[in-house]
Amino acid sequence: MPAQLPPLPRLIAHRCGGVLAPENTLAGLHAAAARGFSAVEFDVMLSADGTPVLIHDETLERTTNGIGRVCETPDAVLFSLDAGQGERIPALAEAAALCQQYGFLANVEIKPAAGHEARTAEVVARFVVEHWGFGVPPLISSFSPEALATAKRIAPQLQYGLLYESVPADWLQQRANFGALTLHCAACELSDVVLKEAEAAGVPVLCYTVNDPGEAQALFARGVASVFTDRLDLFA
């Protein structure tokens, strides 16, 4: 049986620390803890050496001083890059250690490079099973059905979340296929129909990316369980 989620906090720090630090960095995790957040989200992709690292884009240019594809960059180069303000790209192992230190509930989004969906999911799932031996295991999500299916096959005991921009009509069937515990979607795409279906099925709904406290309160009033936010400074 999959581990059961603890009560979800209403606020989840997006890409580690939102605007308070370079995205998907250890500085972001420190910032989230300093602001009193108890849950964080971050993206995981594989380097050319197969190491799971925290980064959102398939290429390096937007968030680092490097160039090229992450999946084609070896660790020796990847970990030498500046990811902003002197921070570097962290390995998943480093982020997991800080999650343990701070007691974070983590939403680990498998973010595979094109063509690496199954391998990325396999590495992430095995890492969590073998090394995330503290507290509640992370909530695993991905926009890639192949990645989610692979992770579920390798580690059925973990907890999974369906991740969409706009929720498809057959999401309840997909939820059954994956044994997912949560539903994640873009706040602007969330319909009352989906909310009613989720409530009836007992599935918490998590919305991204909500940077206005008023919008967050409106979503909570509609029945949304949690929101992902970049603006940690406005909420905590």
N, C-alpha and C positions, 0 to 999 in steps of 0.2 A: 504494500500500500504506500502511496506517496506521503511524504511528510506533510503535516497540516500547517497551513499558514497561521502565524500569530495574527491578532487583530492588526489590520493594516493602518499605518499612520496616514493621515489625510494628505500630507505633503511629502513628496519624494524629490530629492535633489537630482536634477537632470545633468547627465554627463559629468558626474561627480560633484561639482560645485557650482554649476551654472555660471553666471557672469562674475563670480567672485574669484575665479582662478582660470587659467587656461583649461579648456575642456579635456575631460578624460585624463586628468593628471592626479598625482598624489596630493598636490597642493589643494585640489578641489575637494578631496576627501577630508583633509584637515579643516578646510573652510566650512564644509557641511557640519562637521562635528562641533566646530566653534559656534555655529549658529543654532545649535540644538537639534539638528535634524537627526532622525533615527533610521532613515531609509535613503538609499542612493541608487542611481541607475548609471550604468556605463556600458560601452560597446566593446566587443572583443573580436579581433581579427587575428589571423596567423601571419607571422613573418615568413621570409623565405626559408628559414631554418625550422619552421613549424612551431615556433614559440607563440603562445597566445598573449597578445598585447592589447592595451587599451587604445583604440583609435576608431574614429567614426568613418572617415572617408577611405576609399580604396587607394587613393593617391595621397602623397605627403604634402603637397604644396600649400593647401589652405591652412593647416594647423601646425606645420613645422617649417624649418628652414631647409628641408630636404626636397628632393625631386624624385619622381617615379612612383611605381606601385608598391604598396606595403608588402604584398605577397611575393615580390621579387627583390626585396631588400633584406640582406642578412642582418642578424642581430648586431654584429659589430658596428655596422653603420647605423642601424635603426636607433640603438641606445646611445649613440653619440650626438643625435640631433637635438636641437632646441625646439621644444614644443610650446614655447612662449614663456617669457619672464624667467628664463633660465631653467625651467622645468624640462624633464625629458619624458619620452613615452615610457609608461610603466609596463612591466610584465603583469599578467593576471595574478601571479603569485604574490607580487608586492601589494597589489590592491586587496587581495584576499586577507593578507596579514593586517592591513589597516582596518578592514571591515571587522576582523576579530577584535582588534584593539579597541575599536569604538562601539562594538556591539551593533553594527549596522545590519538591517535587513537589506540585502542587495538584490536588485533586478539586473541580471546579467543578460544583455542582449547579444545574441550571437549575430555578428555582422560579417558574414563571409564575403570575400572577394569573389567575383564571378568565376564559376567553375570550381570553387573550393568549398561548396556548401556542406557536403557530407564530411569532409575531412575536418573542417573547422568545428562542426558540431561534435564530432567524435572526440577531438582533443579537449574541448571545453567540458563535455560531459564527464570524460574520464578524470580530468583534473578535479572537478567538483567532488566526484565520488571518492577519489583517493586522497585529496588534500584539504577539503573544506570540512574538517572534522570538528567544527565548533558551532554552537548555537543552532539556529535554524538555517538549513541550506538555502542558497539563493533561489530566487524565482527566475526561471530561465524562459526567455522569449526570443522570437525572431520573426522578421518579415518573410523569411524563407521557409516554406512548408517542408522542403527537403531537409533543411537543417534541423527543424523542430522534430521531424519524424525520426531522423537519425539519432538525435540526442535521446528521444523517448525510448527508442529500441535499446540503446546502450545502457541507459540509466532510468528505467521506469519508476524507480523509487523517488526520483526528484520531483519537484513541483514546477509546473509549466503554465505559461500565460500565452493566450492567443494575441497576436499583435497585428493590427491592421491600421491603415489610414481610415478608410471607410469600411464599416463592418458589412460583410456579405450576408445575403439572405440565408445561407446555409451554415451560419457560424455555429449554431447549436450542434449540428452534425459533426462539424470539424472539432468542436470542443469534446464530443464523445470520442472521436477518433484519437485525439491526443491525450485524453484524460486531463484536459487543462482545468486549472482552478480559477483563473482570472481572465478577464477580457480587457485588452488595451486598445485604444483607438484615439484618433485626433479629436480634440474637444469640439471643433467646429463641424465635425461629421456625425456626431452622436445624435441619434433620433430617439424620440420617446418610445417608439416601438421596440427598439433594441433594449432600452432600459427596462421596459416592462418584461421582456423575455428574460433578461438577465436576473431581474428580481425574482421571477417565478422559478427560475432554475437555481437560485442561490449562488449566482456568480458575481463576485465583486467587479465593478467596472472602474478602470483606471484610465485617465485622460491626459494626453500630452498636447502641446506644451503650454501651460497656463501661467502667464506672467502678470496677471491682474488679479488682485485679491477679490474684487467684486465679481469677476467672472468665476473665480473659484467658489465663492459662496453660492452663486447661482447654480453651479453644477452640483455642489453638495446638497442643495435644496431639492434638486431633481432626483437625487439618489446615487450620485457618483460616489464611490468609496474614497478614491485618492486622485491627486493630480501631480504630474511631473512639472517642475518649475525651474526656470533659469534664474528667477529673481528671488533668490534666497533672502536677500536683504529686505524685501518688502513683506515677507511673511513671518520671519522668525525674529 
